[in-house]
Amino acid sequence: MCTGPRERAQECLRTARSLVERARKSLGERKDLAAEMLWDAVSLAVKAYIYATEGRSIEGDEELWSLKNHLADKLGDIVLDVFQRAAGLHQCAVEKICTKRDIEAVIETIEQLIEKIKETLEY
């Protein structure tokens, strides 16, 4: 069980990586599910950074959208790019209109962001 911000952040990053792998495996059968998993992975990665650096949770999507900018200030525009692309996946998952190409185009970038956050937090 996670006992503090550092442990919670580490768990979020592990789960984010797991979601990316699960999304890859789901891609052939359930594109909407794969897209949603990738949105969740990006969301968890941002939350991990906030847990680790500010020691607090994010309350709702509005705060998530705001606080991703703190991460972008630290890591650069990759955060904004990946976040926007993942948000697009979230929307196409809701509408069940994602294509395999849409999803494949962003998977590696999401993995790079998760790894960059991990390195920044020295995990």
C-alpha positions in Angstrom: 0.0 0.0 0.0 1.2 3.5 -0.8 2.1 5.4 2.3 3.3 8.7 1.0 3.6 11.0 -2.0 6.7 9.3 -3.3 5.2 5.8 -3.1 2.0 7.0 -4.6 3.9 8.6 -7.5 5.9 5.5 -8.1 2.7 3.4 -8.2 1.1 5.8 -10.6 4.0 5.5 -13.0 4.0 1.7 -12.8 0.3 1.7 -13.5 0.8 4.2 -16.4 3.4 1.9 -18.0 1.1 -1.1 -17.5 -1.8 0.7 -19.2 0.4 1.5 -22.2 1.3 -2.2 -22.6 -2.3 -3.2 -22.1 -3.4 -0.7 -24.7 -0.9 -2.1 -27.2 -2.3 -5.6 -26.7 -5.9 -4.3 -27.0 -5.3 -2.3 -30.1 -6.4 -5.0 -32.6 -9.6 -5.8 -30.8 -10.8 -2.8 -28.9 -9.4 0.5 -30.2 -11.7 2.5 -28.0 -10.4 0.7 -24.9 -6.8 1.1 -26.0 -7.3 4.8 -26.6 -8.9 5.3 -23.2 -6.1 3.4 -21.5 -3.6 5.7 -23.1 -5.5 8.8 -21.8 -5.5 7.2 -18.4 -1.7 6.5 -18.6 -1.0 10.2 -19.4 -3.3 11.4 -16.7 -1.6 9.1 -14.2 1.8 10.3 -15.3 0.9 13.9 -14.7 -0.6 13.0 -11.3 2.6 11.1 -10.4 4.6 14.3 -10.9 2.2 16.4 -8.8 2.2 13.8 -6.0 5.9 13.7 -5.9 6.6 17.4 -6.2 3.7 18.9 -4.3 2.6 16.0 -2.1 -1.0 16.3 -3.0 -3.7 14.8 -5.2 -5.4 16.3 -8.2 -9.1 16.9 -7.8 -10.9 16.5 -11.1 -10.2 17.1 -14.8 -10.1 20.9 -14.5 -7.2 20.8 -12.1 -5.5 18.1 -14.1 -5.6 20.4 -17.2 -4.2 23.3 -15.1 -1.5 21.4 -13.3 -0.1 19.7 -16.4 1.4 23.2 -17.1 3.6 22.8 -14.0 5.0 19.7 -15.6 5.4 21.4 -19.0 7.4 24.2 -17.3 9.8 21.6 -16.0 9.9 19.1 -19.0 9.0 21.3 -22.0 6.4 21.2 -24.7 6.5 17.3 -25.0 4.0 17.5 -22.0 1.6 19.7 -23.8 1.9 17.8 -27.1 1.3 14.4 -25.4 -1.5 15.7 -23.2 -3.4 17.2 -26.1 -2.9 14.0 -28.2 -4.1 11.8 -25.4 -7.1 14.1 -24.8 -7.9 13.6 -28.5 -7.7 9.8 -27.9 -10.0 10.2 -24.9 -12.6 12.0 -27.1 -12.4 9.5 -30.0 -12.7 6.6 -27.4 -15.9 8.2 -26.1 -17.3 8.5 -29.6 -15.9 5.1 -30.6 -14.3 6.5 -33.7 -10.5 5.9 -33.1 -8.5 4.3 -35.8 -5.5 2.1 -35.2 -3.3 4.7 -36.8 -4.5 7.4 -34.4 -3.5 5.2 -31.5 -0.2 3.9 -32.9 0.9 7.5 -33.7 1.0 8.5 -30.0 2.0 5.3 -28.1 5.8 5.8 -28.3 5.5 9.5 -27.3 3.4 8.6 -24.3 6.1 6.1 -23.3 8.8 8.7 -23.7 6.8 11.1 -21.5 6.4 8.5 -18.8 10.1 7.7 -18.9 11.0 11.4 -18.8 8.9 11.9 -15.7 10.4 8.9 -14.1 13.9 10.2 -14.7 13.0 13.7 -13.5 11.7 12.3 -10.3 14.7 10.0 -10.1 12.7 6.8 -9.7 
